[in-house]
């Protein structure tokens, strides 16, 4: 009868410390979907509607995936079409 209690106690002691991570979650209101390129848009159309990106990362892999960085979001392209656009978290002041 005491064996399960002892085993449970040993497992708790041997489990070690508990750790947690903090996740930065961007509220949906910070950059609503309408403020980012839609899937399937071409690079030319993204640049026409949102301006030149602050950084262009070259394509890697097969199929080639490239990314353009804007102040509020990042756009991922497969070849020349948008496959995803994600909001960037606001940077906390240093």
DRENLOVO-332940 format. One line per field, with one value per residue (C-alpha): residue number from 1; residue in one letter; chain; x, y, z. Coordinates in Angstrom, 2 decimals. Each point is the difference from the previous one (the first is absolute). Layout:
num <- NUM; ...
residuo <- A; ...
cadena <- A; ...
xx <- X; ...
yy <- Y; ...
zz <- Z; ...
REM end
This chain:
num <- 1; 2; 3; 4; 5; 6; 7; 8; 9; 10; 11; 12; 13; 14; 15; 16; 17; 18; 19; 20; 21; 22; 23; 24; 25; 26; 27; 28; 29; 30; 31; 32; 33; 34; 35; 36; 37; 38; 39; 40; 41; 42; 43; 44; 45; 46; 47; 48; 49; 50; 51; 52; 53; 54; 55; 56; 57; 58; 59; 60; 61; 62; 63; 64; 65; 66; 67; 68; 69; 70; 71; 72; 73; 74; 75; 76; 77; 78; 79; 80; 81; 82; 83; 84; 85; 86; 87; 88; 89; 90; 91; 92; 93; 94
residuo <- X; X; X; X; X; X; X; X; X; X; X; X; X; X; X; X; X; X; X; X; X; X; X; X; X; X; X; X; X; X; X; X; X; X; X; X; X; X; X; X; X; X; X; X; X; X; X; X; X; X; X; X; X; X; X; X; X; X; X; X; X; X; X; X; X; X; X; X; X; X; X; X; X; X; X; X; X; X; X; X; X; X; X; X; X; X; X; X; X; X; X; X; X; X
cadena <- A; A; A; A; A; A; A; A; A; A; A; A; A; A; A; A; A; A; A; A; A; A; A; A; A; A; A; A; A; A; A; A; A; A; A; A; A; A; A; A; A; A; A; A; A; A; A; A; A; A; A; A; A; A; A; A; A; A; A; A; A; A; A; A; A; A; A; A; A; A; A; A; A; A; A; A; A; A; A; A; A; A; A; A; A; A; A; A; A; A; A; A; A; A
xx <- 0.00; 2.88; 1.97; -2.07; 0.35; 3.75; 0.30; -2.06; 2.12; 3.23; -1.30; -0.82; 3.45; 1.82; -2.08; 2.19; -0.92; -2.90; 0.80; -2.23; 0.44; -1.53; -1.64; -0.48; -3.48; -1.04; -3.62; -2.13; -0.80; 3.70; 0.11; -3.32; 0.15; -1.10; 3.26; 2.13; 0.31; -2.40; 1.06; 0.63; 0.96; 3.02; 3.17; -0.78; -3.46; 1.31; 2.57; -2.61; -2.44; 2.38; 3.11; 3.56; 0.88; 2.59; 1.90; -0.12; 1.35; 1.13; -1.79; 1.13; -1.01; -2.06; -2.53; 1.72; -1.41; 0.94; -1.15; -0.56; 0.02; -2.22; -0.24; -3.28; 0.14; 2.10; -1.06; 1.10; 0.04; 0.21; 1.60; -1.82; -3.31; -0.93; -0.45; -0.25; 0.16; 0.46; -0.14; 3.18; -0.17; 0.48; 3.49; 0.16; 2.08; 3.53
yy <- 0.00; 2.36; -1.08; 2.09; 3.04; -0.44; -0.49; 3.15; 1.98; -1.18; 0.90; 3.53; 0.43; -1.40; 2.02; 3.05; 3.65; 1.23; 2.51; 2.35; 2.11; 3.34; 0.30; 3.35; -0.11; 2.74; 1.06; -0.40; 3.72; 0.91; -0.87; -1.28; -2.39; 2.72; 1.81; -2.83; -1.51; -2.80; -3.49; -0.26; 3.64; 0.54; 1.75; 2.87; 0.49; -0.18; 2.68; 2.14; -0.18; -0.02; 1.72; -1.23; -2.34; 1.02; -3.24; -2.71; -3.42; -2.20; -3.17; -3.28; -3.61; -1.80; 1.39; 3.35; 1.85; 3.65; 2.60; 3.72; 1.86; 3.00; 1.92; -1.68; -3.34; -2.52; -1.45; -3.46; -0.77; -3.27; 1.01; 3.33; -0.63; 0.71; -3.17; 1.67; 3.41; 0.19; 2.90; 0.99; 0.55; 3.59; 0.49; 0.91; 3.09; -0.82
zz <- 0.00; 0.76; -3.06; -2.48; 2.27; 0.27; -3.77; -0.65; 2.45; -1.62; -3.46; 1.18; 1.56; -3.05; -2.48; 0.58; -0.18; -2.08; -2.74; -1.98; -3.10; -0.79; -3.42; -1.70; -1.45; -2.37; 0.53; -3.12; 0.14; -0.29; -3.69; -1.37; -2.98; -2.44; 0.69; -1.39; -3.48; -0.89; -1.01; -3.75; -0.56; -2.24; 1.12; -2.38; 1.48; 3.60; -0.77; -1.78; 2.93; 2.99; -1.36; 0.02; 2.87; 2.59; -0.74; -2.67; 0.95; -2.91; -0.97; 1.53; -0.51; -2.60; -0.68; 0.52; 3.03; 0.48; 2.48; 0.07; 3.28; 0.71; 3.30; 1.02; -1.78; -1.93; -3.36; -1.16; -3.72; -1.89; -3.28; -0.57; 1.82; 3.63; 2.03; 3.42; 1.66; 3.77; 2.44; 1.79; 3.74; 1.11; 1.35; 3.63; 0.82; 1.16
REM end
